[in-house]
């Protein structure tokens, strides 16, 4: 396991440094939603990451990647409102300025 932990930063750097590979990895992460099941938690990761899931659950990946949300109409609207000073909080009792 120590070997994987030592190599992980290099793997992440290599993936994030290649836009096409990074996009493919984001799309492939959606498979984690299947592993998460109905409760939205991945309780057992495959080797070599099984040590991580021995002591904690991993949340399911989001339905959309950040890039997909950012490119959506919803994302553009929320970002434009935030830039103009409007706040859209969905939490009850939070400060909704308009």
N, C-alpha and C positions, 0 to 999 in steps of 0.2 A: 504494500500500500504506500509506503514512503516514496517509492519510485514514482508512482502516479502523482502524488502530491507535489513532488519536486518538479515534474515535467509539466504540470497543469498550466502554470503561467506562460510557458512557451507555446503550448497548444492554443491557448486563448489568444495570445498575441498574433500567432500565425493566421488564425481564422478571422479575427477582427481586422487584420491588415489586408484582407482580400475581400472586396465588396461582394462579389458573386458567391463566394464560399460562405460569407457571413449571412447573406440573404437566404441561402439554402439551409444553413443551420437553424435560422429562425423559423423557417417553414417546417423543418423536420421536428422542431421542438413541440409542435402541435400533437405529435404522437403521444406526448406525455399526458394529454387530456384523456386519452383512452386508458392509460395505466392508472390515472387518478380515480377513475370510477365516479360514482354518484356523490361521494363525500368531498370530492375536490382535493384529495390528498394522495400523494404517492407514498405509500408506507414501506415499500421494498424496492430499492434501486438495484440494478444488476451490478455484478462485479465489474470493475474494481471499486465502485461507489457504495457497495452494500454496507460498509462500515458507517457511513454517514447516516443511512436510514435505520441503523440499529438503535439510534438514540433520538431521532427526530423524524417528523413527517415533512415531506417536501410539497409545497403547494403546487397545484396544477398550473401549467403555463396559461397565460391569458388567451382568450379567443383570438384577439388580434395582436399583431406586433405593434410596437410603438410607431414604427414607420407607417404602418397601415392606418393607425389612428390619426397620426399627424397629417396624412394626406387626405383624410376623410373630411366631409363637410362639417361634421361635429367638431373635429379637432381644429379646423380652421376657424370656426365660429368661436369656440372657447378661447383660443389663443388671441383672436382679434379683440374679444371682450376684455380679456385680461390686460392686453396692451392699452386699452382705452380706460382702464380703471374699474370696469364693471366686474362684480364678483358673482359667481353662480355656485353657491354651495348647496348641496342637496341634503346636508345634515340639518335636522330640525334644530332650530334655535341658533343657527350660525348667522353671521352677518351677511345678508344679501343686500348689496348696495346697487341701486339703479337710479 
